[in-house]
Each structure stands twice: as structure tokens, then as C-alpha cells.
Amino acid sequence: MVLLSYTMRFILFLFVFMINGVILGQIGSPYRQYGTRGDPVVPRVNERPVEPEALTAEERVDLQMPKIIEACELNPFEEAVVRSILTKYVQKRIELQILALEADKNREALEKMKLEQDTELEQSLPPEKYQALQDLYKNRGKVKKKKKKKKSKS
């Protein structure tokens, strides 16, 4: 009887072990290692990261205008003129990028556009405001604050 109970226990153990292996083989286990059958523990996502959309010419100019207005102290009319000129030439630059010309042709076209833009801005703005705009471009967008003169005690 004792011998039979050990045998029965052993057979029962093998039976449960085999059933467990079959079930885990079909549905998987959370403790699997690489190379086993079944789905991965962490689901794979086939989505690519979303690339930010390119800004339009108007959006790019809108980002630049606060610094330009501050540096050049533009009135609303001058602001509108500068905004329209910049929007026009930023749009041309975007179109040039889309064309994807050779490096030499691209450089020539960009230089020509810059000269045309500078000419239009120079004709549209008073000399001191045009110079302030050029200084802003040379300083790469950093506005230089004007120093206040100290009153001397006399």
C-alpha cells in the first residue's frame, strides 16, 4: 500500500507537470526567456515616432517678429511691412528647399534672395531701424539692450 501511494504520487506529479508544460507552451508564461514560443511579454508597437510638422512661412516669421519689433522699435505700419517682406522671402526659401538643387545653384539662389530681401527692407525702413535689424541678424537674434545714461550730479 505504501509502495502504491508513492507510485501514485509520482504518476500524479508527472501528470500535473506534463499538463502544466502543455498549458504554458500554448498560452505562454510571464517568466519566459528569449527563444521560447509565444508572444513577447512586452507588446511591440509598430508605430514610428511622429515627426513634428514643418512650420509654414507665416509661423516662422511670427516666431521672429517679437525680437525684431523689440530691437528695431517698429510701429504697426513698419511691423506689417517687415512681416510681409520676411514672409515672402521665407516662403521662397522653403520652396527652394523643396526643389533640392545642387549645392552651388542653391547657394547662388540663397545669396540672390538675401540681397533682394535686404534691398526691400532698406527701401521700406528708416535707416536707423534698418541698421538695427542688420545688427540683430549679425548678433544672431540677440537683442542688445540700450544703456541708460546716468544723470551726473552737478
Buried (B, 14 or more C-beta within 10 A) or exposed (E): EEEEEEEEEEEEEEEEEEEEEEEBEEEBEEEBEEEEEEEEEEEEEEEEEEEEEEEEBEEBBBEBBEEBBEBBEBEEEBBEBBBEBBBBBBBBBBEBEEEEEEEEEBEEBBEEBEEBBBEBBBEBBEEEBBEBBBBBEEEEEEBEEEEEEEEEEE
